[in-house]
Amino acid sequence: IALVRRRLLKRRTLQSTIIGVLPKLRQDEELISQTGTAALVVQITGISSNGEQSYSLLLTGLCRFRVDTIEQEHPYCITKITQLDRLPFVKENGSQEMDQDLANVIDSFRTSTKEFIDMLSQLGTAYPIIAKLKNMVNSLPAERLPDLIASVTKLSFDEKLQILNAVEVSDRFKKTLPLLLKQIEGLKLLQKHGSSNSNSTVMPKNKFQPLMTPTRPRDLDFSDEPEDEVAELQQKINNANLPPPALKAAKTELKRLKKMPPQLPDYSVTRNYLEWMVDLPWNKSTEDKLDINKAKIDLDDDHFGMKELKKRVLEYLAVRQLRNDLKGPILCFVGPPGVGKTSVGRSIAKTLGREFLRISLGGVSDQSEIRGHRRTYIGSMPGRIIQGLKNIGVNNPVFLLDEVDKMSKGLHGDPAAALLEVLDPEQNNTFTDHYLNVPFDLSQVMFIATANTLYTIPSALLDRMEVIEVPGYTQEEKVEIGARHLVAKQLTQHGLRHDQLEIPSSAIKVIAGVRSLERKLGAICRAAAIKIAKRSIDKSDGENKEKSKDSKVVQKNNKFNPITVDENALKEILGPHLYEHEVSQRLTSPGIAVGLAWTAMGGEILFVEASKMVGDGKLKLTGHLGDVMRESAYLALTWLKSHADQCGLSKTDSESINKLDIHIHFPAGAVEKDGPSAGITITTVLVSLFSGKCVRSDTAMTGEITLRGLVLPVGGIKEKSLAAHRAGIKRVILPHRNLKDLEEVPENVKRDIEFIPVKRIEDALKAAFINQFPFQPESRL
């Protein structure tokens, strides 16, 4: 294997690649003969079996050689050799006259060879093989005939070794001729009895079978390996309980395998296909052990919050308890990273008593990852759906398709389109993988998809799934999750006990984010482990000194006071705060306001700044904005120009709008921003800029406007409300038509934040400014 990988496969071509082949009992034993064969490498085929990689080499023998000295043994053997007979393509120069006895032996050998071939033809051997063999016998030099006969008849290992060691041509003929005559006698006996049993015929895999049982040792019975392999596959097919279409395809491929020589590349391809067919769980499944009351308890124990998600999951499980053959729907959990989408899928599998299987589809751009590769391609294999089912060993697991929103369409097809058949309850009972090319029933699999956003999921795929929103956690929920689950988990992972380290809720509250919270709790545990380890060493040294002073050892309490983490310890371990709430400090001048944005990671607050300068009335936008947000900025400026008098601007200020350049900036320019929810915020910033009045620092806003000044509803109210709550915002201005969305907002957030619904932009401006904005009588268009 080392020779193939390090030498042969690194060459650009196999042309003129010659290697030496020597007989050996086993890989770890010495050579049994110093005589070998120089061979030309024609083809290399990779074979994968039971997770191990091996190679099959197709060689053309050239000449014999003798090993003189071994120069290198590892990683592959290199020797100095002496050529023992001439190459077949080198002409003799000045050859001597052949001995008469040798000539008689050669004539007798040719006659016996022709008789052997004729009998093969009479016994039904394929005509192309007979024609090729006759052509080889007539074209090869006389000294090559014994080697040819030895290669096409099934001789024992010792008999072949004797022919290999016969360097002299006369000796070679004398040793091969009796073996050939023995084969002819066996064929005559077979012809006499009129039997054509496949175990006795000479041509089952396009190779000549012997009529005599080989006498070599069992561990050298290489020629029996293909037959044993085929018989083993036959037994596996009979025991696999395959459905009729799969059984028919497997028997057809097995029949092809029996007629195929092992040296052909298609042999390993067909064998791998049959191994996949018999290893798949066509009818193996686990029995559901569903208890709806226990399921509710398990979900509450494993996950805090997420009431809507757990409610929908329990509904699904309840229906499945009443009807086992339920088809669909496919659940799709959508929410920011770290909220527990994957762990909920694992809990569902635990509740059902099923196996859990997860594959990540992020970055997949090839439909063959789902449907598999056709067997015409080198290295083809089934798709990840079939691979997962083979690895898990049952046909009804809980199958989690993670990050379905991060698939992309590439040159090799659209994986999202390939998922349509997988996730359609009416079609997936006949899912056909390109590699298997037979239907496989996926209707018993419970598919669950997860995503961070719905915008990148194709509508056809989204239509096959029931979307369940998994919002972010409130600050109180994060503290509760940390106290209930994460602290105990990190203590166990770091070998600590609860009486050695205490992390109060006040310390957990300082750390934000569930995933970042777990990482930072791990950092705290590591810092505590160092101190506890030092204590143990100091105590051990003290006890040893006490023993040396006094033979009476006094029992001492092994417990130390637990390490308590406070804010000072957090600063020492984790460093200073990376982020600070700076809302009040940033809103101290006109032209600044706080908006609310929705992202795949949850809600965020967004600062909007504006500045004016002498110019010719141009509007400049920065901050990596999308087209929709740019249109909102132009819309806000147009509304301000048409309502300048209503906003309390003097005639001079109204005229200056058309003469000044306006620059609107959204900080954090590395983050792309887009969406129809910034109209109110941009309008408020422009009014603040030209009126010279400051926006309230405790107020954030979201909503889109029209040219007539109407405020339109937006999405993501819950996530935006949570972001405002985290940032310490006390007032949120939102569209009046979004009041219904406040039902999803946690009660503690609604207690801490005043939500101000508005129908028109004038109402939003009145609520946004300190002491309210003194609007003039309305002059609406």
Salt bridges, closest charged atoms under 4 A:
GLU29 OE2 - ARG26 NH1 3.22
ASP68 OD1 - ARG66 NE 3.65
ASP85 OD2 - ARG64 NH1 3.35
ASP85 OD2 - ARG144 NH1 3.84
ASP85 OD2 - ARG172 NH2 3.78
GLU92 OE2 - ARG86 NE 3.33
GLU115 OE2 - LYS188 NZ 3.39
GLU143 OE2 - ARG86 NH2 2.47
ASP147 OD1 - ARG64 NH2 2.75
ASP147 OD2 - ARG144 NH1 3.64
ASP147 OD2 - ARG172 NH1 3.85
ASP171 OD2 - LYS175 NZ 3.68
ASP219 OD2 - ARG26 NH2 2.69
ASP221 OD1 - ARG216 NH2 3.06
ASP224 OD1 - LYS154 NZ 3.42
GLU229 OE2 - ARG271 NH1 2.97
GLU232 OE2 - LYS236 NZ 3.68
GLU253 OE1 - ARG256 NH1 2.88
GLU253 OE1 - ARG375 NH1 3.58
ASP288 OD1 - ARG354 NE 2.87
ASP298 OD2 - LYS294 NZ 2.88
ASP300 OD2 - LYS296 NZ 3.27
ASP300 OD1 - LYS310 NZ 2.91
GLU315 OE1 - ARG312 NH1 3.88
ASP325 OD1 - ARG323 NE 2.87
ASP402 OD2 - ARG358 NE 3.01
ASP405 OD2 - LYS406 NZ 3.42
GLU421 OE1 - ARG371 NH1 2.95
ASP424 OD2 - ARG464 NH2 3.41
GLU466 OE2 - ARG312 NE 2.43
GLU480 OE2 - ARG484 NE 3.03
ASP499 OD1 - ARG497 NE 3.03
GLU518 OE2 - LYS489 NZ 2.79
GLU582 OE2 - ARG586 NH1 3.31
GLU609 OE2 - ARG586 NH2 3.00
ASP698 OD2 - ARG696 NH2 3.14
GLU747 OE2 - LYS750 NZ 3.30
ASP752 OD2 - HIS725 NE2 2.88
GLU754 OE1 - ARG731 NE 3.78
GLU762 OE1 - ARG760 NE 3.17
GLU778 OE1 - ARG780 NE 2.63
